[in-house]
Amino acid sequence: MQPQATSTPPSGAPKPRLTFLGTGYLGSTYAACFAELGYEVLGMDVDEAKIAKLAAGENPIHEPGLDELLKRNLASGRLRFSTSYEEAAEFGDVHFVCVGTPQRADGMAADLSYIEAVVTGLAPHLRRPALIVGKSTVPVGTANWVEELAQKYKPDAVDVHVAWSPEFLREGFACEDVLRPDRVVFGVKTDWARQMLYAAHKALFELAATEDREVPVVVTDFATAELVKVAANAFLATKISFINAMAEVCEASGADVTMLAKSIGYDARIGNKFLRAGIGFGGGCLPKDIRAFQARAQEIGAGEALRFLHEVDLVNTRRRNRVLALAADLLDRPIGPAGPDFSGVRIAVLGAAFKPNTDDVRDSPGLAVAKALAKTNAEVVVYDPEATENARRELSTVAYAKSMTEALQGSALTCVVTAWDEFRRADPAAVGELAAERRIIDGMNCLDHASWIAAGWDYRGMGRSV
């Protein structure tokens, strides 16, 4: 029996009570932001240590603005955390699934085991009508499977609906993206699910109205909602790899990719965003999402349509290797069959996070560069303003500095691999006094190359003639 369409949540609360199942980067951000919007929110995770930290107001990730939101809403009582599925089921009307979907160890496909664990953990404890909403990035067809799981594990007398509403968060801007999204997508099958999703986002729409903004709402089917995020990520990855492929052509022809990108970016059909050539994309989304997209397309008989994403992935990987070639050129070292040998060379690697304003090192191009440089027998010293501890867990074969000054002291080569403001705004003359040799690779094309050259640095960019 389908619940009657009503504005009253099944819990009887004035607004739907929300749970966010999985309190990693995605779940913790959404939980704090929706509590800020005035909802009663419960963040749930099986990781007891993580929940203990969050409940104490300790944010386990670096995300601008999140610390304040977390502490303020814990203090208000609108936000709390738990490790209990039973408590989540008793508390919530709308349950958002926010767990990870990493790449499987045995191939390119997405690992859906965390989603399965959440649905099968929650459903048996539901005692009133509820809506389970997927936010995780998943292969097309997952929502139907989740619906089958929920129906299988829920009590017979309880109505459980499923919807899919993908997230579009940018690390470093995640709180703003939750509170002021450029669109929301509702993949639904029933009118009740649609009404509950609107009720769960009503405060967000009201905030937009007070700021004279509109939040576009796309109401669609399961499959389209699932495809929106992976299609968007595939497009962005393609655009990044396109300009990096052009960087390869520029390097071969003597052209300047920064001027090329500027010129084509004026075309409104192309735009200038994501046209900065560098060492490629990384993070917890784009690399694994384009691989999972290819794998799922192959499974449903559409593999040929996404063959281009294989080349997108290859271009991305090649750009990381370009740093080794530039380093060999700057250090005047030959590249043998096993690669260059930089024995006795101290190299400062500035950056470890996959992009600035985050401490996320998942599939980080910069960390991959540091690892490759370490294999050349160089003395590699890495500095990142926020990601050092995460980087140390991923790569223990290099040294880590506590400051940019410490990293640069005595270096024969400097590599900028994350475009932090601290590096972009550094004084090249002052920095030159720290380094043993003024050689620099601008792996993100983020420096004012003219000022570095004027300060006596031997500069190399990506896809640039200088």
C-alpha positions in Angstrom: 0.0 0.0 0.0 1.4 3.4 -1.0 1.3 6.1 1.6 -1.2 8.9 0.9 0.4 12.0 -0.6 0.8 14.4 2.4 3.0 17.1 3.6 3.3 15.5 7.0 6.4 13.3 7.4 5.7 9.8 8.7 7.5 10.6 11.9 5.0 13.3 12.6 7.7 16.0 12.9 7.1 19.4 11.3 9.8 18.7 8.7 11.2 15.4 7.4 13.9 14.0 9.7 17.0 13.3 7.6 19.6 10.6 8.0 22.9 10.5 6.1 24.2 7.0 6.0 28.0 7.1 5.6 29.8 10.1 7.1 32.8 10.4 4.9 33.5 13.5 2.8 30.0 13.4 1.2 27.8 12.4 4.2 29.4 14.7 6.8 29.2 17.7 4.6 25.5 17.1 3.7 24.6 16.4 7.3 26.1 19.6 8.6 24.7 21.7 5.8 21.2 20.3 6.1 21.2 20.8 9.8 22.3 24.4 9.1 19.1 24.7 6.9 17.0 23.8 10.0 16.4 20.1 9.6 16.8 17.5 12.4 19.7 15.4 11.1 21.4 12.2 12.1 24.7 11.1 10.6 25.2 7.4 10.8 28.3 5.3 10.1 29.7 1.9 11.3 33.1 3.5 11.8 33.1 4.1 15.6 36.2 6.2 15.7 34.9 8.5 12.9 31.6 8.9 14.7 33.2 9.6 18.0 35.3 12.4 16.4 32.3 13.9 14.6 30.1 13.8 17.7 32.9 15.7 19.5 32.9 18.3 16.9 36.2 17.1 15.3 36.0 17.2 11.5 38.1 14.4 10.0 38.5 16.1 6.6 39.7 19.5 5.5 36.9 21.4 3.8 36.6 25.2 4.1 33.6 26.2 6.3 32.7 22.7 7.5 34.3 22.9 10.9 32.1 25.9 11.9 28.9 24.3 10.5 29.6 21.1 12.4 30.2 22.7 15.7 27.3 25.2 15.5 24.8 22.5 14.6 26.0 20.0 17.2 25.5 22.8 19.8 22.1 23.6 18.5 21.0 20.0 18.9 19.8 19.7 15.2 22.8 17.5 14.4 23.9 14.3 16.0 25.8 11.1 15.1 25.3 7.4 15.7 26.6 4.0 14.8 23.2 2.3 15.0 21.1 1.3 12.0 18.2 0.8 14.4 18.5 4.4 15.7 18.7 5.7 12.2 15.5 3.8 11.2 13.6 5.0 14.2 14.7 8.6 13.7 14.5 9.3 10.0 11.9 9.9 7.3 14.3 10.3 4.4 17.5 8.3 4.4 20.3 9.5 2.2 22.9 6.9 1.1 26.3 8.6 1.0 28.8 5.7 1.1 31.7 5.3 -1.3 31.7 3.3 -4.6 35.4 2.8 -5.1 36.9 1.0 -8.1 36.9 -2.8 -7.6 40.3 -4.4 -7.0 39.7 -7.0 -9.8 38.7 -4.5 -12.6 37.3 -1.1 -13.6 33.8 -1.6 -12.3 32.4 0.1 -9.2 32.4 -1.7 -5.9 28.8 -1.5 -4.6 29.3 -3.5 -1.4 29.1 -0.5 0.8 25.7 0.5 -0.7 24.5 -3.1 -0.2 25.6 -3.1 3.4 23.8 0.2 4.2 20.5 -0.9 2.6 20.5 -4.3 4.1 21.5 -2.9 7.5 18.8 -0.2 7.5 15.8 -1.9 5.9 15.0 -4.6 8.5 14.7 -1.9 11.2 12.2 0.4 9.4 8.8 0.5 11.2 7.0 3.2 9.2 6.9 4.5 5.6 10.4 5.7 4.6 12.3 7.0 1.6 15.8 5.7 0.8 17.6 8.2 -1.5 20.9 7.4 -3.2 23.4 10.2 -3.4 26.5 8.1 -4.2 27.8 7.9 -7.8 26.8 4.5 -9.1 26.5 2.5 -12.4 23.2 2.9 -14.2 20.7 0.3 -12.9 21.8 0.5 -9.3 18.6 2.3 -8.1 16.4 -0.6 -9.3 18.8 -3.1 -7.5 18.6 -1.0 -4.3 14.8 -1.0 -4.6 14.8 -4.8 -4.8 17.1 -5.0 -1.8 14.9 -2.7 0.2 11.8 -4.7 -0.6 13.5 -8.0 0.2 14.9 -6.9 3.6 12.1 -4.6 4.9 9.3 -5.8 7.2 6.3 -6.9 5.1 3.9 -4.3 6.6 6.2 -1.3 5.9 6.2 0.8 2.7 9.7 1.7 1.6 10.3 3.9 -1.5 13.6 4.5 -3.3 14.8 7.6 -5.2 18.1 8.8 -6.6 19.4 12.3 -6.2 23.1 12.6 -7.2 25.5 14.9 -5.5 27.6 17.5 -7.4 30.1 18.6 -4.8 33.4 20.1 -5.6 36.1 19.5 -3.0 37.1 22.9 -1.6 33.7 24.3 -2.3 31.5 21.6 -0.9 29.5 23.5 1.7 28.6 26.2 -0.8 27.6 23.5 -3.3 25.2 21.9 -0.8 23.7 25.2 0.3 23.6 26.9 -3.1 23.5 24.2 -5.7 23.3 25.0 -9.4 20.7 22.2 -9.8 19.1 19.3 -8.0 18.0 16.1 -9.7 15.3 13.8 -8.4 15.1 10.4 -9.9 11.7 9.0 -8.7 9.1 6.4 -9.5 6.3 7.5 -7.2 4.6 10.8 -6.4 5.1 10.2 -2.7 8.8 9.9 -3.2 8.8 13.2 -5.2 6.9 15.0 -2.5 9.2 13.8 0.2 12.2 14.9 -1.7 10.7 18.3 -2.2 9.9 18.5 1.5 13.5 17.5 2.3 14.8 20.3 0.2 12.2 22.9 1.0 14.5 25.0 3.2 17.1 25.0 0.5 14.6 26.4 -2.0 13.5 29.0 0.6 17.1 30.1 1.1 17.5 30.5 -2.6 14.4 32.7 -2.7 15.7 35.0 0.0 18.8 35.5 -2.1 16.8 36.0 -5.3 18.1 32.8 -6.8 16.4 29.9 -8.4 17.5 26.3 -8.0 16.5 24.3 -11.1 14.9 21.0 -10.2 15.1 18.1 -12.7 12.5 15.4 -12.0 13.3 12.3 -14.0 13.6 8.5 -14.0 16.1 6.4 -12.1 18.4 5.7 -15.0 18.7 9.3 -16.1 19.4 10.5 -12.5 22.1 7.8 -12.1 23.7 8.9 -15.4 23.8 12.6 -14.7 26.8 12.5 -12.4 28.9 10.0 -14.3 28.1 11.8 -17.6 29.2 15.2 -16.1 32.4 13.7 -14.7 33.1 12.0 -18.0 32.7 15.3 -19.8 34.9 17.2 -17.4 37.6 14.5 -17.6 37.5 14.7 -21.4 37.9 18.4 -21.4 40.9 18.2 -19.1 42.5 15.5 -21.1 41.7 17.4 -24.3 43.8 20.4 -23.3 46.5 18.1 -22.0 46.6 16.4 -25.3 46.9 19.8 -26.9 49.9 20.4 -24.5 51.6 17.4 -26.0 51.1 18.9 -29.5 52.4 22.2 -28.3 55.5 20.7 -26.8 56.2 19.0 -30.1 55.6 22.1 -32.2 56.9 24.9 -29.9 53.5 26.4 -29.3 52.2 27.7 -25.9 49.2 25.8 -24.6 48.2 28.6 -22.2 47.7 31.0 -25.1 45.9 28.2 -27.1 43.6 27.6 -24.2 42.9 31.3 -23.7 42.1 31.7 -27.4 39.7 28.8 -27.7 38.2 29.6 -24.3 36.7 32.8 -25.7 34.4 30.7 -27.9 31.2 30.5 -25.9 30.5 27.0 -27.1 33.8 25.8 -25.5 34.3 28.2 -22.5 37.5 28.6 -20.5 36.8 26.4 -17.5 38.8 23.2 -17.1 41.2 24.3 -19.9 44.4 24.6 -17.7 47.0 22.1 -18.9 48.9 20.4 -16.2 49.7 16.9 -14.8 46.1 15.8 -15.1 43.1 15.1 -12.9 42.8 13.0 -9.8 40.7 12.7 -6.7 38.1 10.2 -5.5 35.6 10.9 -8.4 36.8 11.5 -11.9 39.4 8.6 -12.4 37.3 5.8 -10.9 34.0 7.2 -12.3 35.1 7.2 -15.9 36.5 3.7 -15.5 33.3 2.4 -13.9 31.3 4.2 -16.6 33.2 2.3 -19.3 32.8 -1.0 -17.4 29.0 -0.5 -17.1 28.6 0.6 -20.7 30.3 -2.7 -21.7 27.9 -4.7 -19.5 24.8 -3.2 -21.1 26.1 -3.4 -24.7 27.1 0.2 -25.2 30.8 -0.2 -24.7 31.7 1.2 -28.2 30.0 4.5 -27.2 32.6 5.2 -24.4 35.8 3.9 -26.0 37.1 7.5 -26.1 37.2 7.5 -22.3 40.0 4.9 -22.5 42.2 7.5 -24.3 41.1 10.2 -21.9 42.5 8.0 -19.1 45.7 7.4 -21.0 46.3 11.1 -21.7 45.8 11.8 -18.0 48.4 9.2 -17.0 50.9 10.3 -19.6 51.0 13.9 -18.3 52.3 12.7 -14.9 55.2 11.1 -16.7 56.0 14.3 -18.5 57.4 15.7 -15.3 60.2 13.1 -15.3 61.2 14.1 -18.8 61.3 17.8 -17.9 63.3 17.0 -14.7 65.8 15.1 -16.8 66.2 18.0 -19.2 66.6 20.5 -16.3 69.1 18.3 -14.5 70.9 17.3 -17.7 70.5 13.6 -16.9 70.0 10.9 -19.6 66.9 8.8 -19.6 67.9 5.2 -19.8 65.8 2.0 -20.3 64.9 2.1 -16.6 64.3 5.8 -16.6 66.5 8.7 -15.4 68.8 8.4 -12.4 68.7 11.5 -10.1 71.0 10.1 -7.4 72.4 12.8 -5.2 69.7 15.3 -6.2 67.4 16.9 -3.7 63.9 17.6 -5.2 61.3 19.7 -3.5 57.7 18.6 -4.4 55.2 21.3 -3.5 51.8 19.7 -3.2 50.3 16.3 -2.4 46.5 16.9 -2.5 44.9 16.2 -5.8 43.8 19.9 -5.9 44.0 22.9 -3.6 41.7 23.5 -0.6 41.4 19.9 0.3 43.5 17.2 2.1 42.3 14.5 -0.3 45.2 12.5 -1.9 43.1 9.8 -3.6 44.6 9.2 -7.1 46.6 12.4 -6.7 48.7 13.3 -9.8 51.1 15.2 -7.6 51.6 12.3 -5.2 52.1 10.0 -8.3 54.8 12.4 -9.5 56.5 12.4 -6.1 56.5 8.6 -6.1 58.0 8.5 -9.6 60.7 10.9 -8.7 61.5 8.8 -5.6 62.1 5.8 -7.9 64.9 7.7 -9.6 67.0 7.6 -6.4 66.5 11.3 -5.8 66.0 12.7 -2.3 62.4 13.8 -2.5 60.9 16.2 0.1 57.2 16.8 -0.1 55.3 19.7 1.4 51.5 20.3 1.4 49.6 22.8 3.6 46.9 20.3 4.5 47.4 16.9 3.1 50.7 15.8 4.7 49.3 13.1 7.0 47.1 11.6 4.3 50.0 11.6 1.9 52.3 10.0 4.4 49.9 7.1 4.7 49.9 6.7 0.9 53.6 7.2 0.2 56.1 6.5 2.9 59.2 6.4 0.7 59.7 10.2 0.6 60.4 12.8 3.3 57.9 15.4 4.4 58.5 19.0 5.3 56.5 21.1 7.8 56.8 24.2 5.7 57.6 25.4 2.2 60.8 26.9 3.5 61.9 23.6 4.9 61.1 21.8 1.7 63.0 24.2 -0.5 66.1 24.4 1.6 69.0 23.1 -0.5 66.8 21.8 -3.3 68.3 21.4 -6.8 64.9 21.2 -8.4 61.4 22.4 -7.4 58.2 20.8 -8.7 54.9 22.5 -8.1 52.2 19.8 -8.4 49.2 21.3 -6.6 48.0 24.9 -7.2 47.8 26.1 -3.6 47.7 29.9 -3.2 50.8 29.6 -1.0 52.8 28.4 -4.0 51.2 30.6 -6.6 51.9 33.8 -4.5 55.4 32.9 -3.4 58.1 35.5 -4.1 60.4 33.9 -6.7 63.4 36.0 -5.5 62.9 35.1 -1.9 62.3 31.4 -2.7 65.5 31.4 -4.8 67.5 32.3 -1.7 66.4 29.0 -0.1 67.0 26.7 -3.0 70.5 25.4 -4.0 69.6 25.7 -7.7 66.9 27.8 -9.3 65.2 25.1 -11.4 61.4 24.8 -11.4 58.8 22.7 -13.0 55.3 24.3 -13.0 53.2 21.1 -13.2 50.0 23.0 -12.9 50.9 26.1 -15.1 49.8 28.1 -12.1 52.8 30.4 -11.7 53.5 33.8 -13.2 56.3 32.3 -15.3 57.7 35.7 -16.4 58.4 36.8 -12.8 60.1 33.5 -12.0 62.3 33.7 -15.1 63.1 37.3 -14.2 64.2 36.1 -10.8 66.7 33.8 -12.4 64.8 30.5 -12.4 65.2 28.0 -15.2 61.4 27.5 -15.7 59.5 24.6 -17.4 55.7 24.6 -17.7 53.4 22.0 -19.2 52.9 22.5 -22.9 54.8 25.8 -22.9 57.7 27.0 -25.0 59.3 28.7 -22.0 
